[in-house]
Amino acid sequence: MAAQKTTMMERLSQLQCHFTWTLSDNVRRLRDTRHFLEQSIESDSLSWKGQLYNVLAYIHYKIDNSTESTENALACLRKAEVILKEQATDGRGPELMVNQADQAWVHYHLGEMADAQRCLEEAASLQQEFPAPPGFEMHPEVHGEKGWTLIKFGADFRKEAVSEFEKAVKGDSNRKSWHKGLILAKVKMNRETGTETWNKQNRPDPLFLQQVEKAKEVDPDDIRISMIYLIAMVDAGKKPVDEAVREAHTLALRVQRPLGDLSNILYFLRLHDLESALHVAQKFEKKYPSDREAKKQLAICYKRTIFKSGQSNQDRVLMENAIRVYEDVIRLFPFYVRGRIDLAAIYAMSGNTGKADQMYLDLLKEEEGMEPAQLQLLYSKYAGHLHSIQRSSDESIDYHKKAVEIPRQSPDIMRSIQILKKLANNYRHPRCDELQEFLLGLNHI
């Protein structure tokens, strides 16, 4: 029996599925992703619902690999199988490869060796029936599903998601969802690293522009791709801003739940017409008062409106509304670190520095369970809070150093590096020698 399990484990380890891909094991990330998937999966309009159930199954198992959680994972995989068979030609296609491999793993963990063996054989049969094209490690369908999985696991997985979508598109250039995944992964990666493919100073990267144009050509009706295309055209100088703002408002009229299509529309409007962005966000929050994405987008618009002024004596009603919405968002997004930091900053600006201080202290108590991106954001923002609100220069420097020590590219590390370099170059500063030595010792900047 032990030899049989060893042989089966060897075969399982060779499969391409969620249980063999290197994904996040951060419990905060897994729980937040599970919460998001459980909400969004209810939409009948999702063409990739089967694949989402595959991801949800893996998360159920990974969060708590108890028998109950593993059985919940199996239930998700069976739902996925039904959906994927309905979508496949004659109920059989390459989109079932990952599902069958995942099922083999779950049956194995439940000790159901006969069922695990059956799924293993089915996965092998599908691989023979739908082989990878010449020059490809996996079938494009598997590359595409891996890309969509990776994009849901946060900032540290975006680059790999881009690579997987590029392979999927190369293998089959007519699949709408893979073009869309590639564009979304690139946009998220570039915004999170501070190297955007568009901004007010630079023209869009030619390759990115070409990929956006292709995605738009393949799926001209997709709202999210249409908005990203619109932004790219503005920054390439091919469309006037005023015209693009009008078109963005027209796209907003088409947005329905789930509200993922809203984020890029409001991102653009916040840059070019903040007042109208706030108005659009308020309309969606009123229409969908329990929707967490509607509240999140409204909260961001309130934050930008408040921070744009930079004055603490703003309209108290605006401040109170922003605090109310952010508190709702944090209740719905319990692991939304950036939202909690934004709320702390709004409390500080409103004069409630005690509340802001406590929010940061609460976040610091949770740092052990945070991802590198969240930690870097927290340390950099808290450093700013210490300097501007608490007037604690030394402690502020210490937290900027902690942010910079995390080896990942982001606007947060760039902000902290800039501050530390300025202090290091000030020879009258009591810590200039220490900071010069510290910066010289970092290999990742």
C-alpha positions in Angstrom: 0.0 0.0 0.0 2.8 2.4 0.9 4.6 1.6 -2.5 1.3 2.2 -4.3 0.9 5.6 -2.6 4.5 6.5 -3.5 3.9 5.6 -7.2 0.7 7.6 -7.2 2.3 10.6 -5.6 5.0 10.6 -8.3 2.3 10.6 -11.0 0.3 13.3 -9.3 3.4 15.5 -9.0 3.8 15.4 -12.8 0.4 16.8 -13.4 -0.3 20.5 -14.3 -2.9 21.8 -11.9 -3.5 24.0 -8.9 -1.9 21.4 -6.6 1.4 21.4 -8.5 1.6 25.1 -9.5 3.5 27.4 -7.0 0.7 29.5 -5.6 0.3 31.7 -2.5 -0.1 29.9 0.8 -0.7 33.2 2.7 -3.8 32.6 4.7 -4.9 36.2 4.5 -4.6 36.1 0.7 -6.4 32.8 0.4 -9.3 33.9 2.6 -9.8 37.1 0.8 -9.6 35.4 -2.6 -12.1 32.8 -1.4 -14.5 35.6 -0.3 -14.1 37.3 -3.7 -14.7 34.2 -5.7 -17.7 33.1 -3.7 -19.3 36.5 -4.5 -18.3 36.8 -8.1 -19.0 33.2 -9.0 -22.8 33.8 -8.6 -22.9 35.8 -11.8 -24.5 33.9 -14.7 -22.5 36.0 -17.2 -19.1 34.5 -16.3 -17.8 32.4 -19.2 -15.0 31.0 -17.0 -17.2 29.9 -14.0 -15.9 26.4 -14.3 -12.3 27.5 -13.9 -13.2 29.7 -10.9 -14.7 26.6 -9.2 -11.3 24.9 -9.8 -9.5 27.7 -8.0 -12.1 27.8 -5.2 -11.6 24.1 -4.7 -7.9 24.5 -4.2 -8.4 27.4 -1.8 -10.9 25.4 0.3 -8.3 22.6 0.7 -5.3 25.0 1.2 -6.9 27.1 4.0 -7.8 24.1 6.1 -6.9 20.7 4.8 -9.4 19.0 7.1 -11.7 16.3 5.8 -14.7 18.7 5.7 -12.7 21.3 3.7 -11.4 18.6 1.3 -14.9 17.4 0.7 -16.0 21.0 0.0 -13.1 21.2 -2.5 -14.3 18.0 -4.2 -17.9 19.5 -4.4 -16.5 22.6 -6.2 -14.5 20.4 -8.6 -17.6 18.4 -9.5 -19.6 21.6 -10.1 -16.7 22.8 -12.3 -16.7 19.5 -14.2 -20.4 19.8 -15.1 -20.0 23.4 -16.3 -16.8 22.6 -18.3 -18.4 19.5 -20.0 -21.4 21.7 -21.0 -19.0 24.2 -22.6 -16.9 21.5 -24.4 -17.6 20.0 -27.7 -19.4 16.7 -27.2 -18.7 17.1 -23.4 -15.0 16.5 -23.8 -12.2 19.0 -24.3 -8.8 20.3 -23.1 -10.5 22.6 -20.6 -11.1 19.5 -18.4 -7.4 18.7 -18.0 -6.8 20.8 -15.0 -10.1 19.8 -13.4 -9.4 16.1 -13.6 -5.9 16.6 -12.3 -7.2 18.6 -9.4 -9.8 15.9 -8.7 -7.1 13.3 -8.6 -5.2 15.2 -6.0 -8.3 15.8 -3.8 -9.3 12.1 -4.0 -5.8 11.2 -3.0 -5.9 13.5 0.1 -9.2 11.9 1.0 -7.6 8.5 0.8 -9.9 7.5 -2.1 -7.2 5.7 -4.2 -9.5 4.1 -6.7 -11.1 7.5 -7.5 -7.7 9.1 -7.6 -6.5 6.5 -10.1 -9.6 7.0 -12.3 -9.0 10.8 -12.5 -5.3 10.2 -13.2 -6.2 8.0 -16.1 -8.8 10.5 -17.4 -6.2 13.3 -17.2 -3.7 11.2 -19.1 -6.3 10.3 -21.7 -7.2 14.0 -22.2 -3.5 14.9 -22.6 -3.2 12.2 -25.3 -6.4 13.3 -27.0 -5.5 17.0 -26.9 -1.7 17.2 -27.0 0.3 20.4 -26.6 1.2 22.1 -29.9 4.8 21.6 -31.1 7.2 23.8 -29.0 4.8 24.1 -26.1 5.2 22.6 -22.7 1.4 22.5 -22.1 -1.8 22.8 -24.0 -2.7 26.5 -24.5 -5.9 25.8 -22.5 -3.7 24.9 -19.5 -1.5 28.0 -19.9 -4.6 30.2 -20.0 -6.1 28.6 -16.9 -2.8 29.0 -15.1 -2.7 32.6 -16.1 -6.2 33.3 -14.7 -5.3 31.5 -11.5 -2.1 33.4 -10.9 -3.7 36.8 -11.6 -6.0 36.2 -8.6 -3.1 35.6 -6.1 -1.8 39.1 -5.8 1.1 41.3 -6.9 3.8 38.8 -6.6 2.3 36.6 -9.2 1.5 39.1 -12.0 4.7 38.7 -14.0 4.3 34.9 -14.2 0.6 35.4 -15.1 1.7 37.6 -18.0 4.1 34.9 -19.2 1.4 32.2 -19.1 -1.1 34.4 -21.0 1.6 35.2 -23.7 2.1 31.4 -24.2 -1.7 30.8 -24.3 -2.2 33.6 -26.9 0.7 32.3 -29.0 -0.9 28.8 -29.0 -4.3 30.1 -30.0 -4.6 33.7 -31.0 -8.4 33.8 -31.3 -9.3 33.2 -27.6 -10.9 36.3 -26.2 -10.3 35.5 -22.5 -6.6 35.0 -23.0 -6.1 38.3 -24.7 -8.1 39.9 -21.9 -6.1 38.1 -19.2 -2.8 39.2 -20.8 -3.9 42.9 -20.8 -5.3 42.9 -17.3 -2.2 41.1 -15.9 0.1 43.7 -17.6 -2.0 46.6 -16.4 -2.1 45.3 -12.8 1.7 44.5 -12.8 2.7 47.9 -14.2 0.5 49.9 -11.7 1.7 47.8 -8.8 5.4 48.2 -9.7 5.1 51.9 -10.5 6.1 51.3 -14.2 2.8 52.0 -15.9 2.5 51.5 -19.6 0.8 54.9 -19.7 1.1 58.1 -17.7 1.2 61.8 -18.3 4.9 61.8 -19.1 5.4 58.7 -21.3 3.8 57.3 -24.4 2.5 53.7 -24.2 4.9 50.9 -24.8 4.6 49.9 -28.5 4.2 46.2 -27.7 1.6 46.9 -25.1 -0.3 49.1 -27.5 -0.2 46.4 -30.1 -1.5 43.8 -27.6 -4.4 46.1 -26.5 -5.3 46.7 -30.1 -5.4 43.0 -30.8 -7.5 42.3 -27.6 -9.9 45.0 -28.8 -10.1 43.5 -32.2 -10.8 40.0 -30.9 -13.5 41.2 -28.4 -14.7 44.7 -29.3 -17.7 44.5 -26.9 -15.7 43.8 -23.7 -16.1 46.8 -21.4 -12.8 46.4 -19.5 -10.7 46.0 -22.7 -12.5 48.9 -24.3 -11.6 51.2 -21.4 -8.0 50.1 -21.4 -7.9 50.7 -25.1 -9.4 54.1 -24.7 -6.8 55.1 -22.1 -4.0 53.8 -24.3 -5.3 55.9 -27.3 -5.4 59.0 -25.1 -1.8 58.5 -24.0 -0.6 57.7 -27.5 -2.0 61.1 -28.6 -4.6 59.4 -30.8 -7.7 60.6 -29.0 -8.6 63.9 -27.2 -9.1 63.6 -23.4 -12.5 65.3 -23.5 -13.8 62.8 -26.1 -12.4 59.9 -24.1 -14.1 61.1 -20.9 -17.5 61.1 -22.7 -16.8 57.6 -24.0 -15.9 56.5 -20.5 -19.2 57.7 -19.2 -21.0 55.8 -22.0 -19.1 52.6 -21.1 -20.1 53.1 -17.4 -23.8 52.9 -18.5 -23.2 49.3 -19.7 -21.6 48.1 -16.5 -23.5 45.4 -14.6 -22.7 43.0 -11.7 -20.1 41.8 -11.1 -18.6 45.3 -11.1 -15.0 44.5 -12.1 -15.5 46.5 -15.3 -16.0 49.7 -13.2 -12.5 50.0 -11.9 -10.6 51.1 -15.0 -13.4 53.5 -16.0 -13.1 55.2 -12.6 -9.3 55.0 -12.7 -9.3 57.1 -15.9 -12.0 59.5 -14.7 -10.2 60.2 -11.4 -7.2 61.3 -13.5 -9.1 63.6 -15.8 -12.4 64.5 -14.2 -12.4 63.6 -10.5 -15.8 65.3 -9.8 -17.6 63.1 -12.4 -15.7 60.0 -11.2 -17.1 60.6 -7.7 -20.6 61.1 -9.2 -20.5 57.9 -11.1 -19.2 55.9 -8.1 -22.0 57.4 -5.9 -24.6 56.2 -8.5 -23.2 52.7 -8.5 -23.1 52.5 -4.7 -26.7 53.7 -4.5 -27.8 51.1 -7.1 -25.8 48.3 -5.5 -25.7 49.2 -1.8 -24.4 45.8 -0.6 -21.8 45.3 -3.3 -18.3 45.5 -2.0 -16.7 46.6 -5.3 -19.2 49.5 -5.6 -18.2 50.6 -2.1 -14.5 50.1 -2.7 -14.6 52.3 -5.8 -16.6 55.0 -4.1 -14.1 55.0 -1.2 -11.2 55.5 -3.5 -13.0 58.4 -5.2 -13.6 60.0 -1.8 -10.0 59.5 -0.8 -8.7 61.1 -4.0 -11.1 64.0 -3.6 -9.9 64.6 0.0 -6.2 64.1 -0.7 -6.3 66.3 -3.8 -7.1 69.3 -1.6 -4.6 68.3 1.0 -6.4 70.4 3.6 -7.7 69.2 6.9 -10.4 71.9 7.1 -12.4 70.3 4.2 -16.2 69.8 4.1 -16.9 67.7 7.2 -19.8 65.9 5.4 -17.3 64.7 2.8 -14.9 63.5 5.5 -17.8 61.7 7.3 -19.0 60.1 4.1 -15.5 58.9 3.3 -15.1 57.4 6.8 -18.5 55.7 6.6 -17.8 54.1 3.2 -14.3 53.0 4.1 -15.6 51.4 7.3 -18.1 49.5 5.1 -15.4 48.5 2.7 -13.1 47.1 5.5 -16.0 45.1 6.9 -16.5 43.6 3.5 -12.8 43.3 2.7 -11.4 42.3 6.0 -7.8 41.8 4.6 -7.8 45.0 2.5 -4.6 46.5 4.0 -4.5 49.5 1.6 -8.1 50.4 2.5 -7.3 50.4 6.2 -4.2 52.6 5.6 -6.3 55.0 3.6 -8.9 55.2 6.4 -6.1 55.9 8.9 -4.9 58.7 6.7 -8.4 60.2 6.5 -8.8 60.0 10.2 -5.5 61.8 10.7 -6.5 64.5 8.2 -9.9 64.9 10.0 -8.0 65.5 13.3 -8.7 62.2 14.9 -5.0 61.3 15.2 -5.6 58.9 18.0 -7.8 56.7 15.8 -5.3 56.8 13.0 -2.5 55.8 15.4 -4.5 52.9 16.7 -5.3 51.6 13.2 -1.6 51.6 12.3 -0.7 49.8 15.6 -3.4 47.2 14.8 -2.0 46.6 11.4 1.5 46.2 12.8 0.2 43.5 15.1 -0.8 41.6 11.9 2.4 42.0 10.0 3.5 38.4 10.4 0.7 37.2 8.2 1.1 39.9 5.5 2.5 39.4 2.0 5.7 41.4 1.0 3.7 43.9 -1.0 1.4 44.6 1.9 4.3 44.9 4.3 6.2 47.3 2.1 3.1 49.5 1.7 2.4 49.5 5.5 6.0 50.3 6.5 6.3 53.2 3.9 2.9 54.7 4.8 3.5 54.4 8.5 6.9 56.1 8.1 5.1 59.0 6.5 2.5 59.1 9.3 5.2 59.0 12.0 7.0 62.0 10.3 4.0 64.2 9.5 1.6 63.4 12.3 3.6 62.2 15.2 6.7 64.2 14.4 8.9 61.2 15.2 11.7 61.5 12.7 14.0 58.7 13.9 11.2 56.1 14.0 10.0 57.3 10.6 13.5 56.6 9.2 13.5 53.2 10.7 10.2 52.3 9.0 11.4 53.7 5.6 14.4 51.4 6.0 12.1 48.4 6.7 10.1 49.2 3.5 13.3 49.4 1.4 14.7 46.1 2.7 11.8 44.3 1.1 13.2 43.4 -2.4 10.3 44.3 -4.7 9.7 47.1 -7.1 6.8 49.4 -6.2 5.9 53.1 -5.8 6.2 52.6 -2.1 9.9 51.5 -2.2 10.7 54.3 -4.6 9.1 56.9 -2.3 11.0 55.5 0.7 14.3 55.4 -1.2 13.9 59.0 -2.3 13.4 60.1 1.3 16.4 58.1 2.6 18.7 59.3 -0.1 17.8 62.9 0.6 18.6 62.4 4.3 21.8 60.5 3.5 23.0 63.4 1.3 22.3 65.9 4.1 25.7 65.9 5.8 24.2 67.8 8.8 21.8 65.1 9.5 22.9 63.0 12.5 22.1 59.7 10.7 23.6 60.5 7.3 26.6 58.1 7.6 24.4 55.3 8.7 21.9 55.9 5.9 24.7 56.1 3.2 26.1 52.7 4.4 22.6 51.2 4.5 21.7 52.3 1.0 25.1 51.1 -0.4 24.5 47.7 1.1 21.2 47.1 -0.7 21.6 45.0 -3.9 18.0 45.3 -5.2 17.9 49.1 -5.7 
